[in-house]
Amino acid sequence: MNMHGFIEVRNARENNLKGISLNVPKRKLTVFTGVSGSGKSSLVFDTIAAESQRLLNETFTVFIQNFLPRYAQPDADALHNLSATIVIDQKPLGGNSRSTAGTVTDIYAVLRRLYARLGHPFIGQAQMFSFNAPQGMCLACEGLGQVSTLDLNVLIDREKSLNEGAIQFPTFAVGSWPWNIFACSGFFDTDKKLRDYTADEWDKLVDGTDAKVKLTSAAGTVNATYEGLIPKFKRLYLSKNTDQMASHLRTALEKIVTYAPCAVCQGTRLNQAALSCLIKGKNIAECAAMEVSELVKFIRAIDEPTFAPLVSTLVARLDSLVDIGLGYLSLNRETSTLSGGESQRVKMVRHLGSSLTDMTYVFDEPSAGLHPHDVHRLNELLQQLRDKGNSVLVVEHDPAIIAIADHIVDMGPGAGRYGGEIVYEGDLAGLQAADTLTGKHLNNYQPIKTNPRSSTSTLAIEHATLHNLHDVSVSLPKGVLTVVTGVAGSGKSSLIQEVLPQRYPQVVAIDQGVIRGSKRSNLATYTGMLDVIRKHFATENRVSASLFSANSKGACPECQGLGLIYTDLAFMDPMISTCEACGGKRFTNEVLAYTLRGKSISDVLEMSVVEAKEFFTDPSLTKMLTALNDVGLGYITLWQPLSTLSGGERQRLKLAIELGNTAQIYVFDEPTAGLHMHDVDNLIALLDRLVDNGSTVIVIEHNLAIIARADWIIELGPGAGHNGGQIVFEGTVAQLLSDTHSLTGHYLRHHHSASPQRLTARP
């Protein structure tokens, strides 16, 4: 056997891996599956991909390495025959309002070149069509497409003086540094009510710029630049991405700032010269606003032999977006508004046209957010990457993707310390016969619900027209489990996540959004368990509870209780390394000497939820730990930072906190994201528990097991974008099965009558 044809892993021990060894075939499509927390990511991302990227970075000079991400050497005896690895994960693309689907895929750059060469009248080079360049941007909004307006009546209380806190914003509190610049400028009587200011004083307070003032502090006299409130706010807040601000600042800002489309460019971001240049009667902003599926038709119709290569390049890239199920996007869609699944598929587009081969591509659940109807296109793209001579490694639970694998690695048998082993390796037929959780679930499906709950009242939505919704009126039954489904881009999120909460503010959204907090936020702090744990340690050792807070005097002075050292690299991601002083334990040696039943505070916080559930007897702790375990988070440690959780894990954490509540209206956004088929069964039981407690549960979902157990189904479609936005089905699961026009009904019928190989069959 030619071992160069395999990626060799020997005795991998990263995280919960129990010294596993395997050979991953190169230039093949290998799927890694298993329950959540079984070790899939530890093997694929933290071992194989991390070592490949570490070795690749070592080929650069030390100077260049200082600007690259740092990867620790994985805990394994050896890894051989690695190739350059590209990780295509679900981390949001993020970016600020200048980053769009067009810019991040470089498609807009190609479109700009086309307009620069073919557009009439000719106005200059491609930069003339860039809203991120001075030559092309609208100067009124600086290429953002919207303008912000400060509501001074909310920001300033004219009935107060500066000394009384007239500036009503957290960072301008009396005594703060920004406040001192105003108070010590010499321009104002700090005891004078703002209502009594002269016109000159008011102008100075609001619009003044470029004055130099001297501030006196304990360290001596400091020179500072004076700015009025409006220019200071524009510089400090309005020019930055609000998602990156602390939550209290973002909330305060929302009260005083309103946003509106730029009146000069009408939200197009471009100046009038760029907008005057046309191809077939359309300017570049109109093209960027079109759905990609429509834009590709427009570009394909351009019959100019001189520019044929440029047109074909643009068509190929647009076709890639359509093929990957994103034809409903427009090039001007801001990347910060894309879901994790959409972000991953946008990243995939960048690599489809690459001429590189013998690469290793690593995917993290690429089926996330895809209706079964769209999975076949994803499968074709994964196979396309493989057929170019690349190794494709996919972490996935979807049976339809498992079915196309050349090789399957099933991890388990359980999660956390109960996982970390390879329980099966081989082909699909062997997995179906294997005695593993995955093998058992490939052919065992949730039964169709034949006795759905009934409802006596509804949540009515009438004439909804947001985004692509076509005058939608629908009634959502209360007190039951409703699943809202439909292809990606059909309007599900617009209807349920935006319109519904507008009409019914009492709706509780349990989504996959980032949980606000600092880098110190973790599972124990978010759930409130840490306060109880600290009290137990304090009582046992007869010392102050504050000693056991990593944010207080018990914290390691070197890392301030973070356990990690963050080195700011300015324009790069920070470099993160384990604190050498405490070894990552966060506390001083004095604090670590105090124990509770033989365990230090660090030992306890390093426990997984399952381990902590066995260790503690306090009812308040065991109740929360049981809820966390019930939602499938038993493998997560108590002090795992919230910033490291996946979207699905964040959603399940929010669910755990809600499990004891009653009579709520809950909206879930694809709660099966990241869940193995076995865990999906448990999730269904939890959703039923919420309904049985008197709550209304509405789930946006594509998973056929969840759909099969719903009391009521609403399907949007029939297509995506402007081809969607309509109700194509309302009724019970039994009625859905007999509806020959429903895409979801087609796949549900196949799901209960076909092998996994046939689940990708198109209707």
N, C-alpha and C positions, 0 to 999 in steps of 0.2 A: 504493500500500500504506500503510495506517494504521500508522505506526511506534509509536504509543502502545499498539498491541496486542502489543508485544514488549518484553522486557527486553533492552536493547542493551548489549553488552559490546564494547569496542574496545581492541585491543592489550593483552590481559591477559598479564602477565609474572610473576605470583606463583609462587614456587617454580620448578618446571620448565616452566611454560607459556611457549611460544615466540611471544609476541606475537599470541595468537589473538583473533579477532573473530567474534562470532556474534549472532544474534537468537533469543532463547528466547521462543516464543509464550506469551502470558499466557492465563490461564483454560483452560489445557490441561494434560495429563499428559505431562511430558517425562522420559524415562529417559536417564541418563548412564551409559554402560558403557565397558568397556575393561579391559586387564590391570591388575593391582595396580601402583600407582606410575605410572600413565599420565598422571595429572593431573586425574582426576575431582574429587577432594576439593578440590584447589587451585582449581579453577574454581567449583565449586558452593558449598563452605563458606567457603574462604579469600578468595574474590573477591566473588561475588554476595551470599551471606548476610552476610558480614562488613561489606560496605559498606552494606547495608540497615540493619543493626543500628547501625552507627556513625552514620549520618545520623539515625536515629530518636532515638538518645541525645542528639544535638546540639539537638534541639527542646526539651530540658529546660534549666532554669537551671543555671549553673555549679555551684551548691551541690548540686543533685540529681545532676549528672554525677559528682561526687566519690564517690558511693555506687554508681555503676553500673560494670559491666565496661568496660574500655577496649579499643577495637578500632582497630588501626592502619589507615590508609588503604591499601587494596590497591594493588599495583604494576600500574596499568593507566592508559591514556590517559583513558578515560571509561566511566562506567556510567550509563545513562539509564532512566527509566520504572520504577524500582524501587518495590515496595510493601513494606509492613511484613512482615517475615519471621519465621516461627516454625520453629526448628530442632528436629526430633524425632530425636535420635540414640540410640546404644546405650550411652551412658555410664551406668553403674549408678546407680540412684536413690540408693543409699547410705542415709544417714540412720542414726539410732541405733535402739535397740530400741523406741522409742516411735513409730516411723514404720512404718505397715503399708499394705498394698494398699488398705484401706478409707480410711485418712486421706489418703493422697497423691492419691486420685481424688475425694475429698470425698463418696464414697458413704456412708461411715460417718456423716458429719455429717447427711446426709438421713435415715439410719436412726435416728439419735438424736432428730431432730425428730419422727419418726413415733412412737417409743416415748414421748416426752414428752407427746404429745397423745392417743395411742390406748391406751397401756399401762395395765394395772390391777395393783395399785392405783396411783393417780396419786402420783408422788413429787416432781414439780417440773419445772424447765426442762431443756432438752437437755444443759446442762453436767453434770447429775446422772448422765449416761450416758457421760461422757468419762473415759477412764483417764489422760488427760493433764491433768486439772483436779482440784484438791483435793476438789471436791464429789463427784466420781464415783470417784476412784481408790481401790483397796485400800490402806489406810495401812500394812499390814504389808510390802508389796513396793513401795510408792510407784508403783503402776500399771505395773510391769514384768512382772508375771506370774511372776517367778521370784526366788528369793533366793539370795544368794551366801554361802558359808561359807569362812572362812579356816582352813586347816589349820595351826594354830600349831606343831604338832610338826615340820612341814617348814620353816616360816618361821624358827623359832627353834631354835638348838642350845643346849640347857640346860647342856651340858658346857663351854661357853665363856663368857667374860666379854665385855662390850661391847668392850673393847680387843682381844679376840681374834677379833672378827667374829661375835658370836652371832646377829646379825640377818642371815639369809642371803637377801638380795635385792640386785640390782645397784646400785640407787640408795641403799642404806643401807650401802655399804662404809665401813670405818673411815676417818675423816677427811672424809667427805662432809658436806654441809650438813645433811641429815636426821639423820645419825648424831650430828653435833655438838649438835643440839638435845637428844638423849637424854643424851649424855655430859656436856654442860655445864649440864644442868638443875639439878644439885645434889641430885637425888633418888636417885642411885645411886652405889655404889662401882664405878667402871668396871673394876676388876681382880677383882671378885667374880663367881664362877661363878653363872650364872642359876639353877642348881639350888638354890643356897643363899639365894635371895631370900626375904624374909618375904612373908606374904600381902599386906601393904600395898604393898611394892615391886613385887610381881608385878602387882597390880591397877593400879598407877600406870603400869607399863610397857605393859600391854596395853590398858587401858580409860581411862586418865587423859585429862581434857579441860580446856580453858580456863585452864590455868595460864600465867602470864607468866614468861619467863626472859630473862636477859641473856647474850648471847654475845659473847665478845671475839674480834675479828679484827684483821687488819693495819690496817683502816680505822677501828678504834675499837670501842666497845661498841654492840651492836645489840640492840634489843628483839625478841623472838620469842614466838610463841604455842606452847605445848607441847601436843601431842596424843599420846595413846597409839597403839599400832600399829594397832589395829582401826579407830578413827575416821579415822586418817590414810590408811590403805589405802582405806577406803570413799570418801574425798574425792578422793584422787589417782588411783585406778585403777578401783575397782568401779563408780563412777558414770559411767564413760566408755566409749566404743565401743572395744573392744580392737583392731579392724581399723586404727585410726588410730595405734596405738602402734608404737614401734620393735620390730623382730622379736625382739630379745633380751629385752625386757621382757615381750612377749606370751608367749614361751616360759617365762620364769621364773614368770609369773603363773599359767599353766596348771598348774604343779606344785603351787601352794599354794591354789588356789581351786576349789571345786566349786559347780556350779549345780544347783538343783532347783526344781521347780514350787512356787509359794507354797502353803503348807498352808492358809492362811486363805481365799484366793479360788480355790484349785485351778487356778491359772494363767490365770484369766479376766481378771485385772487390775483388776476392778471391786469396789466395796464391796457389802455385803450388801443395802443399800437398792436399788441399781441392779439387782442380780440378782433381786430379789423382784418386779420389775415385768414382767408377761407380756403377750404378744399371742398369742392362739390357743395358749396353753400353753407358749410358748417365751420365754426371756429374750433380751436383746440379745446376750449373749456366745454363746449357742447359735446365733443367727443368723450372727454373725461367724465362727463356726467351720465353718459349712456351706459346701460347694462352691457357687460362684456359680450354677452351672446348677441346683442344687437350691433355693438361696435365692430365685431369681427366681420359681420355681413357688409357693413359700410366700407371697411378697409379693403375687403376682398373685391369689392366692385370697382376699385380704382384701377383703371386700365391705362397705365403709363409705362411702356416698355423700359424707358430710361431708369425708372425708379423701381423696377420689378424686384430686385434683390431686397431692397429696404421694405417693400410691401410684404414680401413673402416672410421675412424675418418677423415682422410685426404680427402677421396673421398666425404664424406658428406659435408665438408666445401667448397670444390671446386664446388660441385653440387649446393650449395647455391648461389655462384657467377654466375653460368650459369643460374639458375632459375630466378635470379633477373635481367637478361639481361646484365651481364657484362662478358660473356664468351669470349669476344674478348680482354679483358685485359690480361696482363702477370703479374706474381708476381713481376717482377723487375721494373714495371712501377712506377715512382716516384709519390708520392701522391700530390706533388705541381702542377702536370700537369693535375690532374683530375678536371672535371667541378663540379659545385655545385650539380647537379643531380647525377653524378657518386659518389661524396663524400658521399651524403646521402645514396645511395644504398650500398656502402661499409660499412658504419656504421651499416646499417640494418643487414648485414650478421653476425655481432658480436653477435646479440641478437637472431637470429633464433634458435640456438642450445641451448639456455639457459634453465635451469630447473626451473627458477623462474616463478611464476604465481601470479595472483592478482596484477600485475603491471599496470601502466598507460603509454602507449606509445603515444607520441605526434609527428606527422609528419607534415612537412611544404611542401606542394605541392610535394609529392613524384613522380608525373607523369612528373616533369620537365625533359626535354631531352629525353623522351620516345616516340617512334613511336606508333601509336595506336595498332600495332601488338604486342608490348611488354607490353601493359597495363594489359592484362589479367593475365600475370605472376605476376605482382605487386599486383593485386587484390587477387590472391591466397595467396601471402605471408602475406598481411594484414589480410586476413581471418584466416590464420594459427595462427598468433599471438593472434587473438581474441579467437579462438577455444581452445587455451591452458588455457583460463581462465583470459585473460587480457582485460583491457579497452583500446580501440584504438581510439584516437582522431586525425582526419585528417583535416587539412586546405587545401581545394582543390577546383578547378574550373572545372575539367574534368568531363563531363557528365557520362563517363563510370565508374568512381570511385564513383560519387554520386549515381549511380544506385545500387551499392552493399551495400549501407549503411543500417544499422538497424534503424538509427535515423538521421535526418537531421536538422541542425540549420542554417537558412538563415538570414544573417545580412544585415542591411541597414537602411533606404531605399536608402541612397546615401553614400557619402564618407565624411570623416572629421566630421565637426560639423553637417552635414546633415545625418550622420549615427549613429552608436552606439546603435541601437535598434534591437530587435529580430522581424523580420517581418514574420517569419514562423518557426514552429517546427512540425515535424511529419515524415511521410514516403514519399516515392517517388511519389506515386499516388497523395497525397495531394499537394506536391510541384508543380507537373505539372498543377494542377488546380488552384494554388495560383496566386493572382494578384501581383507578385513581379517580379523584373527584372530577377532573376534566373528562376522562373517558366515560364515566357514568352519566355526565350531564349532556354529552354530545347527542345522545339519543333519547334522553328523558326530558320531556317538555312540561312546562306548567299547563295544567288542564284548562280548557276554555271555561270561563265562568258561566254557569247556566242559571244561577239564581242571583242576579245582580240586586243590589240594594235599591230601594225606591226613594224618591225625594218628594218633599211636599212644598219646597220653595226653591227659588233660583236666583242667580246673580245675572241680571240682564245687561247685555251690551247692545246698544242700538246705533246703527249708522256709523261704525268705526271706519275712518279713512286714513289712519296714520300710515306713513310709508307706502307699502304696496297693497294695503287692505282696500278692497273694492266695496265700500259701503256695506260692511259686515254687521249683521245683527244676529246675535246668538244668545242662548240662555244656558248658563252653566248650573247644573243641579247642585244644591247644597246638601251637605251631610253624606256625600258619597265620594268614591274614588273616580275622578275623571281624568282620562289621558287625552292630551291634545297632541296630535301627530301630523305628519306630512313631510314632504321632502325638504331638504335644507333650503332656506330662503323662501319658504312658502308663506311666511307671515305669522308663524306660531309665536315667536318672541314679541313681535309688535303687538299682537292681540293680548297675550297673557301677561307679559312682563311690563308692558307700557300702558296700554289702554285700560286693562282691568284695574290696576292700582290707582289710576286717575279717577275712575268711576267709584271705586271702593277702597278708600285709603286704609281701611283696617286690614287689608291683605298683608300677610307676613311672607316675604320672599326668602326662601332658603336656596340661595343660588351658589355658584362656584366662584363668586367674586372674592377678591383679596380681602382678608380680614384686617381691618385697620389696626395698627399698633407699631411699636418700635421693634428694633432687632432683639430687644429683651423679651418680647412677648412669646410665650410658649404655651403648650397644652395645659400645664398646671396653673399658669396665671390666668389664662382666658376662661377656664372653667371655674375659677375660684377655689380650686383644691389646694393651692399652695398656702393660702392663709390658714387652712385647717391643719395642714401638715406641719407648718411652722409652730403652731400652738402645741401640737403633740410633742415636738422636740423640746420646746421651751419648758413645758410641764415636766417632762421626763428628766431634764437636766437642770431644772430650777435656774434658768437664765432667761434673758430677754428674748422674745420672739424675733426681734429685729436682727439678731445675730444670724438668723437663718434666711435672711433675704439677700439675694445676690445684688440687690440695688442699695444695700445699706452697709453698716460698719463691718459686717461679717464677710464682705466681698473681698476677693483677691485684689490688692491695690494695683497690681501690674496691669490687669485686664479690666478692672472695675466690675468684676463679677460676670463678664461675658463669656469667659473661658476661651475666648478667641482674641487675637490681635488683628485689628483692621488697619491696613496701611492704605491711605488715600493716594491714588495714582492720578488725581485730577480728572482728565478726560477719559480714563479707562475705568473698568470695574475695580473696586478695591481689592487688594491682595489680602487674603484671609489665612491666618496660620494659628495653630493651637498655642495657647499661652504656655510658655515654658515654666513660668513660676509656679503655677498651680496644676500643670498638666491637663488643663481643660476642665478641672473640677470646680472652678468658679469661686471657691471659698478659701479662707485662710486655714492654715494647719490647726489653729486653735478651734475653729468652728468644726472642722472635720473630725476632731477628737471626740466631740459629743455624739452619742449614738442613741438610736431607738431600736430596741430588740436586736442589737448587734450591727445595725446599719447606720452609716453616716448620712447626713442630708444629701450628699452627692450620690451615694449608693442608691438612695430611695428615688431620687429624681432621674437616675439612669434606668430605672425599672420600666419595662413596658407596661401598658395598661393591664394586661393579663397578669403579669407578675405582681403589680401593685394591688390588684383585686384579691390576690391570695394573701398578701402581706398585711393589709389593713383590715380592721374590724369596725371602724367608725362608720355608722350607718350613712352619714352624709357623703362620705367618700365612696363607699361601696355602691351607693345608688348611682353616682355619676360614672364610676368606673364600669359598672354593669351596662349603663346606657352606651358608653363609648365602645364597649366590646360588642354590644348588640348591633351597632351600626357598622361593624367591620373594621374598627380602628384598634383592635386589641394588641396589634403589633407595634404601635407607636409609643415612644418613650414619653414620660411625663414632661420632660423639658425640651422636647423637640421644637425648634423655632417654628412659629406659624408661617414664616416666610418660605420654609422648605416644603410645605404641604402642597400637594397637587390640587387642582380645582375640585376633583371628586372628593378628596379627603377633607378639604375645607367645607364642602357642602354637608358631608356626613357629620362633621364636628358640630355644625349648626343644628343639624337634625337631632343629635344626641341631647343637646341642651333643651330642645323643644318637646322631647318625648313625654314628659309628665304633664304637659299643658292640655287644656281641653277647650272645645268650642272656638277654635281658631279657623281662619281661612288661610291655608298654606298653598304656596306655589313653589313647585320644585322644577329646576331646569336640568334635565337629563341626569337624574340622580344615580343612574347605573354607570356613569363615566368612571372607568378604572376598576369596575367590579367584575370579578369572575362569576361564571354562571351560578356557582354554589352560593356566592354572596348575594346575588340578585334574589334568590329564593328568600334569604333572610330579610332583605330590604322590603320585599312584598309584604312579609309578615309585619314589619314595622309600620308601613303605610296603612295597612289594615288596622293596626293598633290605634293609630291617630284617628282614623275614621270612627272606629268603635268607641273612642273617647268623646265623640260628638263633634269632631272637626270636619271641615270640608277640605279635601286634598285634591289639588289640580296639578297634574304632572305633564310637563313637556317631555316627550320621550319617543325614541324609535325602537327601543328594545321590545321584541315580540313577546317575551315572557311577561313584562309589565302590562302590555296591551291585552294579553290574554286574560289577565285577572282584573281588568277594569270593570267598573259598574256602568260607565258611560264613555263613549268614544266620540271625539270631534276631530275630523281630519280636514286640514287646509290644503289647498292646491289650486288647480291640478298640477301646476308646475312651480317654478321658482321665479322670484322677481316679479315683473309685471304680468307674468303668466300664472302667478299664484294669487294669494290674497282673497280666496273665496272659500266658503264652506262647501266641501264636496261630500261630506258624510257626517251625520249625527245619529247616534243610536247605540245599541248594545253590541257586545262582541259577537253574539250569535247572528245579529243582523249584518254586521260587517263581513262576516265570513261568506254570506250569500250575495254580497254586493259585487257584481262583476266589473264595475267601473272604478273600484277603489284599489289604488296601488298597495296600500297597507293590507287590505283584505287578501290580495293576491299572495303576498309574502307570508301572511299568517296561515293561509291554507297550505302553502308549501312547507312552512315551519312545522306543521303537525302531521305532514304526510310524506316528507322527503328526507333523504340523507343530507348531511352537510354539503356534499358536492353539488346538490341541486339547489341549494339556497341562493346561489348567485344567478339562477336562471331568470331571464328578463320576461316580463309579461308580454 
